[in-house]
Amino acid sequence: MSSTPKFTIRIVPTDDTWRAEIVRRVTAKRHHVSKAQDNFRSEAEAQSWADAELKNFLANLAKRTQKDLTRRVEKAAKGGRG
């Protein structure tokens, strides 16, 4: 199992503002921006937004995963495929 987290936060400076991104590691070389927000006045403001959004993002992902698992189990119990 990899020790690198699947989701990370990236703070990028733009002209005179900051951009916060939640980045998902797809492969060792490829990354995908899952969520982003622009126009923060400071790096600290962007970091605090990203921290809060990452918590919410992961909580929603866990809920969705559990919901999908429940559906698969119910479908299998009824004798369906998949």
N, CA, C and O atoms as a GROMACS GRO file, in nm:
protein
  328
    1MET      N    1   0.084  -0.118   0.000
    1MET     CA    2   0.000   0.000   0.000
    1MET      C    3   0.089   0.124   0.000
    1MET      O    4   0.193   0.127   0.065
    2SER      N    5   0.047   0.224  -0.071
    2SER     CA    6   0.124   0.347  -0.085
    2SER      C    7   0.114   0.433   0.041
    2SER      O    8   0.010   0.434   0.108
    3SER      N    9   0.221   0.503   0.071
    3SER     CA   10   0.218   0.593   0.186
    3SER      C   11   0.177   0.734   0.144
    3SER      O   12   0.161   0.821   0.229
    4THR      N   13   0.161   0.757   0.014
    4THR     CA   14   0.121   0.887  -0.038
    4THR      C   15  -0.032   0.897  -0.034
    4THR      O   16  -0.101   0.806  -0.079
    5PRO      N   17  -0.084   1.008   0.019
    5PRO     CA   18  -0.229   1.022   0.024
    5PRO      C   19  -0.289   1.039  -0.116
    5PRO      O   20  -0.225   1.093  -0.206
    6LYS      N   21  -0.411   0.991  -0.134
    6LYS     CA   22  -0.476   0.998  -0.263
    6LYS      C   23  -0.522   1.141  -0.294
    6LYS      O   24  -0.519   1.184  -0.409
    7PHE      N   25  -0.564   1.215  -0.192
    7PHE     CA   26  -0.607   1.353  -0.210
    7PHE      C   27  -0.512   1.446  -0.134
    7PHE      O   28  -0.478   1.420  -0.019
    8THR      N   29  -0.472   1.552  -0.200
    8THR     CA   30  -0.384   1.651  -0.136
    8THR      C   31  -0.435   1.791  -0.167
    8THR      O   32  -0.525   1.810  -0.249
    9ILE      N   33  -0.376   1.887  -0.101
    9ILE     CA   34  -0.408   2.027  -0.122
    9ILE      C   35  -0.290   2.094  -0.190
    9ILE      O   36  -0.174   2.071  -0.155
   10ARG      N   37  -0.320   2.177  -0.289
   10ARG     CA   38  -0.215   2.253  -0.357
   10ARG      C   39  -0.257   2.399  -0.357
   10ARG      O   40  -0.369   2.432  -0.398
   11ILE      N   41  -0.168   2.486  -0.311
   11ILE     CA   42  -0.192   2.630  -0.310
   11ILE      C   43  -0.100   2.692  -0.415
   11ILE      O   44   0.022   2.676  -0.409
   12VAL      N   45  -0.160   2.762  -0.511
   12VAL     CA   46  -0.086   2.815  -0.624
   12VAL      C   47  -0.099   2.966  -0.628
   12VAL      O   48  -0.210   3.018  -0.626
   13PRO      N   49   0.014   3.039  -0.632
   13PRO     CA   50   0.004   3.184  -0.645
   13PRO      C   51  -0.029   3.222  -0.789
   13PRO      O   52   0.029   3.169  -0.883
   14THR      N   53  -0.122   3.314  -0.805
   14THR     CA   54  -0.151   3.374  -0.935
   14THR      C   55  -0.118   3.522  -0.920
   14THR      O   56  -0.089   3.567  -0.809
   15ASP      N   57  -0.123   3.596  -1.026
   15ASP     CA   58  -0.077   3.736  -1.028
   15ASP      C   59  -0.068   3.802  -0.890
   15ASP      O   60   0.042   3.817  -0.836
   16ASP      N   61  -0.181   3.840  -0.832
   16ASP     CA   62  -0.178   3.902  -0.700
   16ASP      C   63  -0.274   3.832  -0.603
   16ASP      O   64  -0.305   3.885  -0.496
   17THR      N   65  -0.321   3.713  -0.641
   17THR     CA   66  -0.410   3.636  -0.556
   17THR      C   67  -0.359   3.493  -0.544
   17THR      O   68  -0.253   3.459  -0.598
   18TRP      N   69  -0.436   3.410  -0.474
   18TRP     CA   70  -0.397   3.270  -0.453
   18TRP      C   71  -0.510   3.179  -0.501
   18TRP      O   72  -0.627   3.217  -0.498
   19ARG      N   73  -0.474   3.060  -0.544
   19ARG     CA   74  -0.570   2.958  -0.589
   19ARG      C   75  -0.548   2.833  -0.504
   19ARG      O   76  -0.435   2.786  -0.487
   20ALA      N   77  -0.658   2.779  -0.450
   20ALA     CA   78  -0.652   2.656  -0.371
   20ALA      C   79  -0.714   2.543  -0.452
   20ALA      O   80  -0.818   2.561  -0.515
   21GLU      N   81  -0.648   2.427  -0.451
   21GLU     CA   82  -0.695   2.313  -0.528
   21GLU      C   83  -0.692   2.186  -0.442
   21GLU      O   84  -0.601   2.166  -0.362
   22ILE      N   85  -0.794   2.102  -0.460
   22ILE     CA   86  -0.793   1.967  -0.404
   22ILE      C   87  -0.755   1.877  -0.520
   22ILE      O   88  -0.826   1.870  -0.620
   23VAL      N   89  -0.643   1.807  -0.505
   23VAL     CA   90  -0.586   1.729  -0.615
   23VAL      C   91  -0.591   1.581  -0.581
   23VAL      O   92  -0.553   1.539  -0.472
   24ARG      N   93  -0.639   1.500  -0.678
   24ARG     CA   94  -0.643   1.354  -0.661
   24ARG      C   95  -0.531   1.293  -0.742
   24ARG      O   96  -0.512   1.327  -0.859
   25ARG      N   97  -0.458   1.203  -0.681
   25ARG     CA   98  -0.351   1.133  -0.749
   25ARG      C   99  -0.411   1.015  -0.825
   25ARG      O  100  -0.459   0.919  -0.764
   26VAL      N  101  -0.407   1.022  -0.958
   26VAL     CA  102  -0.464   0.917  -1.042
   26VAL      C  103  -0.363   0.804  -1.060
   26VAL      O  104  -0.394   0.688  -1.035
   27THR      N  105  -0.244   0.839  -1.102
   27THR     CA  106  -0.133   0.744  -1.114
   27THR      C  107  -0.010   0.812  -1.055
   27THR      O  108  -0.018   0.923  -1.002
   28ALA      N  109   0.102   0.745  -1.064
   28ALA     CA  110   0.225   0.804  -1.010
   28ALA      C  111   0.263   0.934  -1.083
   28ALA      O  112   0.326   1.022  -1.025
   29LYS      N  113   0.225   0.944  -1.209
   29LYS     CA  114   0.262   1.061  -1.288
   29LYS      C  115   0.147   1.155  -1.317
   29LYS      O  116   0.169   1.269  -1.359
   30ARG      N  117   0.025   1.111  -1.296
   30ARG     CA  118  -0.091   1.190  -1.336
   30ARG      C  119  -0.173   1.233  -1.215
   30ARG      O  120  -0.198   1.153  -1.125
   31HIS      N  121  -0.215   1.358  -1.215
   31HIS     CA  122  -0.298   1.414  -1.109
   31HIS      C  123  -0.419   1.482  -1.171
   31HIS      O  124  -0.414   1.527  -1.285
   32HIS      N  125  -0.527   1.490  -1.094
   32HIS     CA  126  -0.651   1.551  -1.141
   32HIS      C  127  -0.701   1.648  -1.034
   32HIS      O  128  -0.709   1.613  -0.916
   33VAL      N  129  -0.736   1.770  -1.076
   33VAL     CA  130  -0.791   1.868  -0.982
   33VAL      C  131  -0.938   1.836  -0.964
   33VAL      O  132  -1.016   1.847  -1.059
   34SER      N  133  -0.977   1.798  -0.843
   34SER     CA  134  -1.115   1.761  -0.814
   34SER      C  135  -1.200   1.883  -0.779
   34SER      O  136  -1.319   1.887  -0.810
   35LYS      N  137  -1.140   1.981  -0.715
   35LYS     CA  138  -1.212   2.100  -0.675
   35LYS      C  139  -1.112   2.215  -0.663
   35LYS      O  140  -0.999   2.194  -0.619
   36ALA      N  141  -1.154   2.336  -0.702
   36ALA     CA  142  -1.063   2.450  -0.695
   36ALA      C  143  -1.142   2.578  -0.666
   36ALA      O  144  -1.261   2.588  -0.695
   37GLN      N  145  -1.072   2.674  -0.608
   37GLN     CA  146  -1.132   2.805  -0.580
   37GLN      C  147  -1.023   2.910  -0.603
   37GLN      O  148  -0.909   2.892  -0.562
   38ASP      N  149  -1.061   3.020  -0.669
   38ASP     CA  150  -0.967   3.127  -0.702
   38ASP      C  151  -0.988   3.251  -0.616
   38ASP      O  152  -1.081   3.258  -0.535
   39ASN      N  153  -0.900   3.347  -0.636
   39ASN     CA  154  -0.912   3.484  -0.584
   39ASN      C  155  -0.908   3.496  -0.432
   39ASN      O  156  -0.984   3.573  -0.374
   40PHE      N  157  -0.819   3.423  -0.368
   40PHE     CA  158  -0.796   3.442  -0.225
   40PHE      C  159  -0.692   3.553  -0.209
   40PHE      O  160  -0.597   3.561  -0.287
   41ARG      N  161  -0.710   3.636  -0.110
   41ARG     CA  162  -0.619   3.749  -0.090
   41ARG      C  163  -0.487   3.708  -0.027
   41ARG      O  164  -0.385   3.773  -0.047
   42SER      N  165  -0.489   3.598   0.050
   42SER     CA  166  -0.367   3.553   0.116
   42SER      C  167  -0.354   3.402   0.106
   42SER      O  168  -0.452   3.331   0.082
   43GLU      N  169  -0.233   3.355   0.124
   43GLU     CA  170  -0.208   3.211   0.122
   43GLU      C  171  -0.277   3.142   0.238
   43GLU      O  172  -0.329   3.031   0.223
   44ALA      N  173  -0.279   3.206   0.354
   44ALA     CA  174  -0.343   3.148   0.472
   44ALA      C  175  -0.493   3.132   0.451
   44ALA      O  176  -0.551   3.032   0.494
   45GLU      N  177  -0.556   3.228   0.386
   45GLU     CA  178  -0.698   3.220   0.357
   45GLU      C  179  -0.727   3.103   0.262
   45GLU      O  180  -0.823   3.029   0.281
   46ALA      N  181  -0.643   3.087   0.160
   46ALA     CA  182  -0.658   2.976   0.065
   46ALA      C  183  -0.637   2.843   0.136
   46ALA      O  184  -0.709   2.746   0.110
   47GLN      N  185  -0.539   2.836   0.224
   47GLN     CA  186  -0.510   2.713   0.298
   47GLN      C  187  -0.627   2.674   0.389
   47GLN      O  188  -0.663   2.557   0.396
   48SER      N  189  -0.685   2.770   0.458
   48SER     CA  190  -0.796   2.739   0.548
   48SER      C  191  -0.918   2.691   0.469
   48SER      O  192  -0.987   2.599   0.513
   49TRP      N  193  -0.945   2.752   0.353
   49TRP     CA  194  -1.056   2.707   0.268
   49TRP      C  195  -1.031   2.564   0.222
   49TRP      O  196  -1.120   2.480   0.228
   50ALA      N  197  -0.909   2.537   0.176
   50ALA     CA  198  -0.876   2.404   0.124
   50ALA      C  199  -0.886   2.298   0.233
   50ALA      O  200  -0.936   2.188   0.208
   51ASP      N  201  -0.840   2.328   0.353
   51ASP     CA  202  -0.850   2.232   0.464
   51ASP      C  203  -0.996   2.197   0.493
   51ASP      O  204  -1.030   2.080   0.508
   52ALA      N  205  -1.081   2.299   0.501
   52ALA     CA  206  -1.222   2.276   0.530
   52ALA      C  207  -1.289   2.199   0.416
   52ALA      O  208  -1.366   2.106   0.442
   53GLU      N  209  -1.262   2.236   0.293
   53GLU     CA  210  -1.323   2.170   0.178
   53GLU      C  211  -1.276   2.026   0.163
   53GLU      O  212  -1.354   1.940   0.123
   54LEU      N  213  -1.150   1.999   0.196
   54LEU     CA  214  -1.100   1.863   0.187
   54LEU      C  215  -1.172   1.773   0.287
   54LEU      O  216  -1.205   1.658   0.254
   55LYS      N  217  -1.197   1.823   0.407
   55LYS     CA  218  -1.273   1.746   0.507
   55LYS      C  219  -1.412   1.713   0.454
   55LYS      O  220  -1.457   1.599   0.461
   56ASN      N  221  -1.482   1.815   0.401
   56ASN     CA  222  -1.616   1.794   0.348
   56ASN      C  223  -1.614   1.701   0.228
   56ASN      O  224  -1.700   1.614   0.214
   57PHE      N  225  -1.516   1.718   0.141
   57PHE     CA  226  -1.502   1.637   0.021
   57PHE      C  227  -1.484   1.490   0.057
   57PHE      O  228  -1.550   1.403  -0.001
   58LEU      N  229  -1.396   1.463   0.152
   58LEU     CA  230  -1.372   1.324   0.194
   58LEU      C  231  -1.491   1.264   0.267
   58LEU      O  232  -1.519   1.145   0.253
   59ALA      N  233  -1.563   1.346   0.344
   59ALA     CA  234  -1.682   1.297   0.414
   59ALA      C  235  -1.790   1.259   0.312
   59ALA      O  236  -1.854   1.154   0.326
   60ASN      N  237  -1.810   1.343   0.211
   60ASN     CA  238  -1.909   1.312   0.107
   60ASN      C  239  -1.869   1.190   0.027
   60ASN      O  240  -1.954   1.109  -0.011
   61LEU      N  241  -1.741   1.174   0.001
   61LEU     CA  242  -1.690   1.058  -0.072
   61LEU      C  243  -1.715   0.930   0.008
   61LEU      O  244  -1.754   0.827  -0.048
   62ALA      N  245  -1.693   0.936   0.139
   62ALA     CA  246  -1.716   0.819   0.224
   62ALA      C  247  -1.864   0.782   0.227
   62ALA      O  248  -1.899   0.664   0.222
   63LYS      N  249  -1.952   0.884   0.234
   63LYS     CA  250  -2.096   0.858   0.232
   63LYS      C  251  -2.138   0.792   0.102
   63LYS      O  252  -2.214   0.695   0.101
   64ARG      N  253  -2.088   0.846  -0.008
   64ARG     CA  254  -2.124   0.793  -0.140
   64ARG      C  255  -2.074   0.650  -0.157
   64ARG      O  256  -2.144   0.566  -0.213
   65THR      N  257  -1.955   0.623  -0.109
   65THR     CA  258  -1.899   0.488  -0.117
   65THR      C  259  -1.982   0.390  -0.036
   65THR      O  260  -2.010   0.279  -0.081
   66GLN      N  261  -2.022   0.430   0.084
   66GLN     CA  262  -2.105   0.344   0.169
   66GLN      C  263  -2.240   0.319   0.104
   66GLN      O  264  -2.291   0.207   0.108
   67LYS      N  265  -2.298   0.422   0.044
   67LYS     CA  266  -2.427   0.408  -0.022
   67LYS      C  267  -2.418   0.310  -0.139
   67LYS      O  268  -2.506   0.225  -0.156
   68ASP      N  269  -2.311   0.320  -0.218
   68ASP     CA  270  -2.291   0.228  -0.330
   68ASP      C  271  -2.271   0.085  -0.281
   68ASP      O  272  -2.323  -0.008  -0.342
   69LEU      N  273  -2.198   0.068  -0.174
   69LEU     CA  274  -2.176  -0.065  -0.117
   69LEU      C  275  -2.308  -0.126  -0.072
   69LEU      O  276  -2.334  -0.244  -0.097
   70THR      N  277  -2.391  -0.046  -0.005
   70THR     CA  278  -2.520  -0.093   0.041
   70THR      C  279  -2.607  -0.138  -0.077
   70THR      O  280  -2.672  -0.242  -0.070
   71ARG      N  281  -2.607  -0.060  -0.183
   71ARG     CA  282  -2.685  -0.096  -0.302
   71ARG      C  283  -2.636  -0.228  -0.363
   71ARG      O  284  -2.717  -0.311  -0.403
   72ARG      N  285  -2.504  -0.246  -0.370
   72ARG     CA  286  -2.450  -0.370  -0.427
   72ARG      C  287  -2.488  -0.491  -0.342
   72ARG      O  288  -2.523  -0.596  -0.396
   73VAL      N  289  -2.480  -0.476  -0.211
   73VAL     CA  290  -2.514  -0.587  -0.121
   73VAL      C  291  -2.662  -0.622  -0.135
   73VAL      O  292  -2.697  -0.740  -0.141
   74GLU      N  293  -2.749  -0.521  -0.140
   74GLU     CA  294  -2.892  -0.546  -0.155
   74GLU      C  295  -2.922  -0.613  -0.288
   74GLU      O  296  -3.004  -0.705  -0.294
   75LYS      N  297  -2.856  -0.569  -0.392
   75LYS     CA  298  -2.878  -0.628  -0.525
   75LYS      C  299  -2.831  -0.773  -0.527
   75LYS      O  300  -2.898  -0.858  -0.585
   76ALA      N  301  -2.719  -0.801  -0.463
   76ALA     CA  302  -2.668  -0.938  -0.458
   76ALA      C  303  -2.760  -1.027  -0.375
   76ALA      O  304  -2.777  -1.144  -0.407
   77ALA      N  305  -2.820  -0.973  -0.270
   77ALA     CA  306  -2.910  -1.050  -0.185
   77ALA      C  307  -3.037  -1.087  -0.259
   77ALA      O  308  -3.098  -1.191  -0.232
   78LYS      N  309  -3.077  -1.002  -0.354
   78LYS     CA  310  -3.197  -1.030  -0.432
   78LYS      C  311  -3.169  -1.128  -0.546
   78LYS      O  312  -3.261  -1.170  -0.617
   79GLY      N  313  -3.044  -1.162  -0.563
   79GLY     CA  314  -3.009  -1.257  -0.668
   79GLY      C  315  -2.969  -1.190  -0.798
   79GLY      O  316  -2.956  -1.257  -0.900
   80GLY      N  317  -2.950  -1.059  -0.794
   80GLY     CA  318  -2.908  -0.988  -0.915
   80GLY      C  319  -2.761  -1.005  -0.940
   80GLY      O  320  -2.685  -1.048  -0.853
   81ARG      N  321  -2.720  -0.972  -1.060
   81ARG     CA  322  -2.578  -0.980  -1.093
   81ARG      C  323  -2.511  -0.848  -1.058
   81ARG      O  324  -2.573  -0.742  -1.063
   82GLY      N  325  -2.382  -0.856  -1.021
   82GLY     CA  326  -2.303  -0.738  -1.006
   82GLY      C  327  -2.280  -0.688  -0.873
   82GLY      O  328  -2.212  -0.587  -0.856
   0.00000   0.00000   0.00000
